[in-house]
Amino acid sequence: MKKQELRKIYKQKRSDLTESQIVDFQQNIFQQVYNLDISEVKTVHLFLSLKKFKEIDTQPIIDYFRSKKIRIVVSKSNLENKTLAHFYLEENTVLELNKYGVPEPVNAQQVDEKILDIVFVPLLISDKKNYRVGYGKGFYDRFLSNCKKDAKFIGVNFFKPIDKIEDVNEFDIPLHQIIYPK
């Protein structure tokens, strides 16, 4: 299937999840994240969840990495050129919703994506080659292409990868790992 069709199907599938399913799926995902080898990790990038779209709640993951003294980085969108700027997320960082309802840092120190050891990537669905379907604006593919070569890209998703996304192109960046409820 092609991305546009997959996007429509998996937005609906996620919308159809019950609160109980989400809680169970998230607990399984959190446990897999907590089992990652983070012995060499200093800085992690996470997306801030949109509950209205039933995205995976990243706050427990943020709390976990903070408890391990790992720095957290989140992004702010430049909607004109479809790029992301990155900022430390500290305990006192103020977040404001952008025009699409995405929480973004206001009073935070900007950082370069080259410092990131792990990038957690939101997605709607992925395939067995670890390509992903996101919301279709290309923000993350542009972002990932600028990260250091040994950064690890991890997708988190409620659904098992499908066999193949048919319209992968040269700008699509495969992830290193997909975490989903097992």
URFEN-V733923 format. One record per helix or strand of 3 or more residues. SS is the DSSP state (H for helix, E for strand). FROM is the first residue (numbers start at 0). LEN is the number of residues. If there is no record, write none. Layout:
[[SS FROM LEN] [SS FROM LEN]]
//
This chain:
[[H 2 14] [H 18 16] [E 42 3] [H 50 3] [H 58 9] [E 70 8] [E 82 6] [E 94 3] [E 102 3] [H 112 3] [E 117 5] [E 124 3] [H 138 6] [E 151 5] [E 176 3]]
//
